[in-house]
Amino acid sequence: MVSTQIRTTKVQQSKLDTVDFSNLPFGKIFSDHMFVSDYKDGQWTDDRIVPFGHFTMHPASMVLHYGQAVFEGMKASKHEDGTPMLLSPLEHAKRINASARRMMMAEFPEERFVEALSQLVNLDQAWIPPQEGSALYIRPFMFATDEFIGVRPSETYRFCIVTAPVGPYYAKPVRLVVEQKYVRAVPGGTGEAKAAGNYAGSLLPAHLAQQKGFDQVVWMGGPNMTQVQEVGTMNIFFVIDGEVVTPATDGAILKGITRKNFITILKDQGYKVSERVVEIDEIVEAYDAGKLEEMFGAGTAAVVSHVSELQYKDKLMTLPPVADRKVGPFLKQYIDGLRSGKVEDKFNWLVKV
Ligand SMILES: Cc1ncc(COP(=O)(O)O)c(C=O)c1O
C-alpha cells in the first residue's frame, strides 16, 4: 500500500468528551474529522483530512438534480489489544467504484481509498466504542458537483469519508411483509449499485409497511414478483431443513460483503449453502412442513437481523424463537468475535489501521 501523508488539519477542541458512549443513537453523532477529495480535470486532487463540518453547495450542483451519488457502509472496531481494525476494506473500495461506474461517475483509486480510511480512523481511533457489537461506522460517499442544469454525467465530483460511533444495531427480531406492489430493483437497473436514489425509492414501501405494523419489507422480483430478493437494506438468508439458502445475485440484488463473508464461513464450517433463485412458495411450503428453521437479514450495520414473523398475502408465518436458532446467532458471534480478536482471522479479512 502507498503510504502518503494526507494533508491533515486537526480540530482545536475534540468533541469526544461530550458523547455518552453507553447510549449511542445510530448515525447521529459524528467524530471529529472527515476525509475529502475533489475530482476535476480528470484527476482526484487535494486529498485532505479536515475538521468535520458542513459543505456549501451551488444550487445547480448536479447531484441535487440528477442524483449521481453513491456510498458505502463499513465499520472499524478495536481488537482486544486496542488496535483499530477494518474488515474487508478493499472489497468496499471496489464496490464503491463498481457503483460509480454504473452511475457514470469517476472512480476513486482503491489503494488511496484504503489509505484515506486508515489515516482517518487512526486519527479518530478514540471514537471507536470499545464494547463488542459497537463500532465506528464509516460512511464513504461520492457525489456530482458540476454546477449545471441539463442531463449528462458531471465532470467534477467530491469524495468524502465521515465516521460515526454506533452501538449495537437492530437488536430486536423484525416483523416483515412480502412486498407485492413496489420493486426495489430489477436486473439491468441500479440495484447492484449503492446509489443514493435506490434508498429514496425504498422509503414509501417501507413507510406503508410500518403503518401496517411491520418493521420492513421483503423485496421481490422475477416476472411474477414471486422471487425473494432482499430485506430492507440487507441480504436475506433462510435455513431450511439444515440447508442455508440465499438468493443468487442477479443484477438486482446488492452484492453484500457480509453475505459473501457468511457464505465463506458457513461453507468452511461444513454447512450446505445454496445461492439460487428462491421462490416465495417454497418458503411457505417449508414453513408448513415445519422446516423453515431460520430467516435473517445480513449486512454490515446489524450483521444479523433475525426475522420473527413474515406476512405473505393473508398468511402470517411465525418463526422459531431466536434462542432455538443456530446459524444466525453463530454468524453474529463469529463476526463480532472476529472484529474484537476473539475469533481467528483465518480468511485474512482484517486490516490493521
Ligand atoms: C440494499 C442492500 N442490500 C444489502 C446490504 C448489505 O451489504 P453489506 O453486507 O456489504 O453491508 C446493504 C448494505 O450495504 C444494502 O444497502
The ligand as a Gaussian input file, in Angstrom:
#p B3LYP/6-31G(d) Opt

LIG

0 1
 C      -29.708000      -2.908000      -0.403000
 C      -28.658000      -3.513000       0.450000
 N      -28.537000      -4.856000       0.484000
 C      -27.595000      -5.450000       1.227000
 C      -26.714000      -4.731000       2.007000
 C      -25.677000      -5.431000       2.827000
 O      -24.397000      -5.215000       2.282000
 P      -23.086000      -5.286000       3.189000
 O      -23.064000      -6.632000       3.786000
 O      -21.969000      -5.076000       2.238000
 O      -23.223000      -4.220000       4.212000
 C      -26.809000      -3.334000       2.010000
 C      -25.892000      -2.520000       2.822000
 O      -24.875000      -2.112000       2.356000
 C      -27.787000      -2.707000       1.211000
 O      -27.897000      -1.381000       1.185000

